[in-house]
Amino acid sequence: MSAAFAPCAASTASASSPPSDALTHVELTQFDKRIENWIRIGHHAHEQVLDRRRRILSFPPGCIFAFVRWASNDFGTVASRLDIVRCVTPGDGYQTLPFVRPGGEILLRVDGWPKVEKILPHIDAIEATGIDATTVAPDHWGHVAHRISVGFEPRAYSMERHQAWLMRRECGQ
């Protein structure tokens, strides 16, 4: 099984051990009604609290997380984005992303609150079936991104499709 398809362990975050260089670091910010960056799905390995409004979550290679970014000003929302990202191993190619160091493989990227609002219930529906959204087949997120970009509803992610993905991953494909 390649590192890109290796399952990510559940969160074992501790405040005492420092993160290693192999981790992907995501800076989260919370300024009420101005800037809100949060993780919708993902199992972090380390958390560093910088102050009451900022913290850094670190994810090991192979982990998948959903990073939601929202910002507004006095006139309303200025940015809404959702990215589903797979953490890369050191030496692998990656795409850069604001607040994510060094970056990752972007599996899904949507801009604009109407599109973000369509993705969040899709994640909820996956979790309602009992599937951890971080273990969903990476190609499904590409399917979701393409369908949303043209105004179509994405197909539901079924337990049968998930089982097929798990078997494919076991075979190293």
C-alpha positions as CSV (number, residue, x, y, z in Angstrom):
1,M,0.0,0.0,0.0
2,S,1.4,3.4,-1.0
3,A,1.7,6.2,1.5
4,A,-0.8,8.2,-0.5
5,F,-3.5,5.7,0.1
6,A,-2.5,4.7,3.7
7,P,-5.3,5.2,6.2
8,C,-4.9,8.0,8.6
9,A,-5.0,7.2,12.3
10,A,-7.5,8.9,14.6
11,S,-6.4,12.0,16.3
12,T,-3.7,11.6,18.9
13,A,-3.2,15.3,19.5
14,S,-1.0,16.3,22.4
15,A,0.1,19.7,23.5
16,S,3.5,18.5,24.8
17,S,5.1,16.8,21.7
18,P,6.2,19.2,18.9
19,P,5.2,18.4,15.4
20,S,7.6,16.7,13.0
21,D,8.6,18.2,9.6
22,A,6.6,15.5,7.8
23,L,3.3,17.0,9.0
24,T,1.1,19.3,7.1
25,H,0.3,22.4,9.3
26,V,-3.0,24.3,9.0
27,E,-3.4,27.7,10.7
28,L,-7.0,28.2,11.9
29,T,-8.2,31.7,12.8
30,Q,-11.4,32.8,14.5
31,F,-12.3,36.5,14.6
32,D,-16.0,36.6,15.1
33,K,-18.0,37.9,12.1
34,R,-14.7,38.7,10.3
35,I,-12.5,35.7,9.6
36,E,-13.4,32.1,10.3
37,N,-11.1,29.3,9.2
38,W,-12.1,25.8,10.4
39,I,-11.6,22.1,9.8
40,R,-14.8,20.3,8.8
41,I,-13.4,16.8,8.6
42,G,-10.0,15.4,9.5
43,H,-8.0,13.8,12.2
44,H,-5.1,15.9,13.4
45,A,-1.9,14.5,15.0
46,H,-0.9,17.7,16.9
47,E,-2.5,21.0,18.0
48,Q,-0.7,24.1,18.9
49,V,-2.7,27.0,20.4
50,L,-1.1,30.3,19.5
51,D,-3.6,32.5,21.3
52,R,-7.3,32.5,22.0
53,R,-8.2,33.2,18.3
54,R,-5.5,31.2,16.5
55,R,-4.2,27.7,16.5
56,I,-2.3,25.3,14.3
57,L,-3.4,21.8,13.6
58,S,-0.9,19.3,12.1
59,F,-1.9,16.3,10.0
60,P,0.3,13.3,9.1
61,P,1.0,12.3,5.4
62,G,-2.0,10.6,3.8
63,C,-4.6,12.2,5.9
64,I,-7.5,14.0,4.3
65,F,-9.1,17.1,5.8
66,A,-11.7,19.6,4.7
67,F,-10.6,23.2,5.3
68,V,-13.3,25.9,5.3
69,R,-12.3,29.6,4.9
70,W,-14.8,32.4,5.3
71,A,-14.2,36.2,5.6
72,S,-16.4,39.3,5.6
73,N,-16.2,43.0,6.0
74,D,-18.8,45.7,6.9
75,F,-20.7,45.0,3.7
76,G,-21.0,41.2,3.9
77,T,-19.1,38.1,2.9
78,V,-16.0,38.7,0.8
79,A,-14.7,35.1,0.6
80,S,-16.1,31.6,1.1
81,R,-14.0,28.5,0.2
82,L,-13.9,24.9,1.0
83,D,-10.9,22.7,0.1
84,I,-10.6,18.9,0.6
85,V,-6.9,18.2,0.8
86,R,-4.8,15.1,1.1
87,C,-1.6,15.6,3.0
88,V,1.6,14.7,1.1
89,T,4.8,13.0,2.1
90,P,8.0,15.0,2.1
91,G,9.4,15.0,-1.4
92,D,6.1,14.6,-3.2
93,G,4.6,17.3,-5.4
94,Y,1.9,19.4,-3.9
95,Q,-0.3,22.4,-4.5
96,T,0.0,25.5,-2.3
97,L,-3.0,26.7,-0.3
98,P,-3.3,29.7,2.0
99,F,-2.8,28.9,5.6
100,V,-1.6,25.4,4.8
101,R,2.1,24.5,5.0
102,P,3.6,23.2,2.9
103,G,0.5,22.5,0.9
104,G,-1.2,19.3,-0.2
105,E,-3.0,17.5,-3.0
106,I,-6.3,19.4,-3.5
107,L,-9.1,16.8,-4.1
108,L,-11.9,19.3,-4.2
109,R,-12.0,23.1,-4.3
110,V,-15.1,25.3,-4.3
111,D,-15.4,29.1,-4.1
112,G,-18.5,31.0,-3.1
113,W,-20.9,30.3,-0.2
114,P,-23.7,28.8,-2.4
115,K,-21.3,26.1,-3.6
116,V,-19.8,25.6,-0.1
117,E,-23.4,25.2,1.2
118,K,-23.9,22.3,-1.3
119,I,-20.8,20.5,-0.1
120,L,-21.4,20.6,3.6
121,P,-24.7,18.6,3.5
122,H,-23.0,16.1,1.1
123,I,-20.3,15.5,3.8
124,D,-23.1,15.2,6.4
125,A,-24.9,12.6,4.2
126,I,-21.7,10.6,4.0
127,E,-21.3,10.7,7.7
128,A,-24.9,9.8,8.3
129,T,-24.3,6.4,6.5
130,G,-21.7,5.6,9.1
131,I,-18.7,6.3,6.8
132,D,-15.8,8.5,8.1
133,A,-15.6,11.2,5.5
134,T,-11.8,11.2,5.7
135,T,-11.8,7.6,4.3
136,V,-13.9,8.4,1.2
137,A,-12.4,7.5,-2.1
138,P,-10.3,10.5,-3.3
139,D,-11.8,10.3,-6.8
140,H,-15.3,10.8,-5.3
141,W,-14.3,14.3,-4.2
142,G,-13.2,15.1,-7.8
143,H,-16.6,13.9,-8.9
144,V,-18.3,16.1,-6.4
145,A,-16.3,19.1,-7.5
146,H,-17.0,18.6,-11.2
147,R,-20.8,18.1,-10.6
148,I,-21.1,21.2,-8.4
149,S,-19.1,23.3,-10.9
150,V,-21.7,22.7,-13.6
151,G,-24.7,23.1,-11.3
152,F,-25.6,19.4,-10.9
153,E,-26.1,17.5,-7.7
154,P,-23.3,15.0,-7.0
155,R,-24.2,11.3,-6.8
156,A,-24.5,10.0,-3.3
157,Y,-21.5,8.0,-1.9
158,S,-22.9,4.6,-1.0
159,M,-21.6,1.9,1.3
160,E,-21.1,-0.3,-1.7
161,R,-18.8,2.2,-3.4
162,H,-16.9,2.7,-0.1
163,Q,-16.4,-1.1,0.2
164,A,-15.1,-1.2,-3.4
165,W,-12.7,1.7,-2.6
166,L,-11.4,-0.1,0.5
167,M,-10.7,-3.3,-1.5
168,R,-9.0,-1.3,-4.2
169,R,-6.9,0.4,-1.6
170,E,-5.9,-2.9,-0.1
171,C,-4.7,-4.1,-3.5
172,G,-2.5,-1.1,-3.7
173,Q,-4.2,0.4,-6.8
